[in-house]
């Protein structure tokens, strides 16, 4: 083989390698931009979740200085809410169980 054929072969291989590196670089750049956009969206979602729309809790007051009837009422109210939530969960489980028990299998 003449000397110039080696020069052509190695030049083509080098140019091909450089083109491949540029192509990988462009793909990596585009993927990084996509990741940054996704991170920005996630950051916006987290910021939306962090916004406190609930009212501020009232100032701390020691229970020692609070009327006993008020404390009893708060405890009874909390227990009633807790039992109501439990009953709602129980009712939901019963409904789901009835749906599963009465479900019909569809055959094609």
C-alpha positions as CSV (number, residue, x, y, z in Angstrom):
1,X,0.0,0.0,0.0
2,X,1.3,3.4,-0.8
3,X,2.0,5.8,2.1
4,X,-0.9,8.2,1.1
5,X,-3.5,5.4,1.6
6,X,-2.5,5.1,5.2
7,X,-2.9,8.9,5.5
8,X,-6.4,8.7,4.0
9,X,-7.4,5.8,6.2
10,X,-6.2,7.4,9.5
11,X,-7.6,10.8,8.5
12,X,-11.0,9.2,7.9
13,X,-10.9,7.3,11.2
14,X,-9.9,10.5,13.0
15,X,-12.6,12.6,11.4
16,X,-15.1,9.8,12.1
17,X,-14.1,9.6,15.8
18,X,-14.3,13.4,16.1
19,X,-17.8,13.4,14.5
20,X,-18.8,10.7,16.9
21,X,-17.5,12.7,19.9
22,X,-19.4,15.8,18.7
23,X,-22.6,13.7,18.2
24,X,-22.3,12.2,21.8
25,X,-21.6,15.7,23.1
26,X,-24.7,17.1,21.5
27,X,-26.9,14.3,22.8
28,X,-25.5,14.7,26.3
29,X,-26.1,18.4,26.2
30,X,-29.7,17.9,25.1
31,X,-30.3,15.3,27.8
32,X,-28.8,17.6,30.5
33,X,-31.1,20.3,29.4
34,X,-34.1,17.9,29.6
35,X,-33.0,16.9,33.1
36,X,-32.7,20.6,34.1
37,X,-36.2,21.3,32.8
38,X,-37.5,18.3,34.7
39,X,-35.8,19.4,37.9
40,X,-37.3,22.9,37.4
41,X,-40.8,21.4,37.2
42,X,-40.2,19.2,40.3
43,X,-38.9,22.3,42.1
44,X,-42.1,24.2,41.1
45,X,-44.2,21.3,42.4
46,X,-42.3,21.1,45.7
47,X,-42.7,24.9,46.1
48,X,-46.4,24.6,45.5
49,X,-46.6,21.8,48.1
50,X,-44.6,23.9,50.6
51,X,-47.0,26.8,50.4
52,X,-48.9,26.8,53.7
53,X,-52.6,27.3,52.9
54,X,-53.7,26.1,56.3
55,X,-54.3,28.6,59.0
56,X,-51.6,29.2,61.5
57,X,-51.9,27.3,64.7
58,X,-52.8,29.4,67.7
59,X,-50.2,30.4,70.2
60,X,-49.0,27.9,72.7
61,X,-50.7,28.2,76.0
62,X,-49.8,26.0,79.0
63,X,-52.6,23.7,80.0
64,X,-52.1,24.6,83.6
65,X,-53.8,28.0,83.0
66,X,-56.7,26.5,80.8
67,X,-60.1,25.7,82.2
68,X,-60.6,22.0,82.8
69,X,-64.0,22.0,81.0
70,X,-62.3,23.4,77.8
71,X,-59.6,20.7,78.0
72,X,-62.2,17.9,78.4
73,X,-64.2,19.3,75.5
74,X,-61.0,19.3,73.3
75,X,-60.1,15.7,74.2
76,X,-63.7,14.5,73.6
77,X,-63.8,16.3,70.3
78,X,-60.4,14.8,69.2
79,X,-61.7,11.3,70.2
80,X,-64.9,11.8,68.4
81,X,-63.0,12.9,65.2
82,X,-60.7,9.9,65.5
83,X,-63.6,7.4,65.9
84,X,-65.4,9.1,63.0
85,X,-62.3,8.7,60.7
86,X,-62.0,5.0,61.8
87,X,-65.7,4.4,61.1
88,X,-65.3,6.0,57.6
89,X,-62.3,3.8,56.9
90,X,-64.2,0.7,58.1
91,X,-67.2,1.6,55.9
92,X,-64.9,2.0,52.9
93,X,-63.4,-1.4,53.6
94,X,-66.8,-2.9,53.8
95,X,-67.9,-1.4,50.5
96,X,-64.7,-2.6,48.8
97,X,-65.2,-6.0,50.2
98,X,-68.8,-6.2,49.0
99,X,-67.6,-5.0,45.5
100,X,-64.9,-7.7,45.4
101,X,-67.3,-10.4,46.6
102,X,-70.0,-9.5,44.1
103,X,-67.6,-8.9,41.2
104,X,-68.3,-10.9,38.1
105,X,-65.5,-12.2,36.0
106,X,-65.7,-11.1,32.4
107,X,-64.8,-13.7,29.8
108,X,-64.2,-13.0,26.2
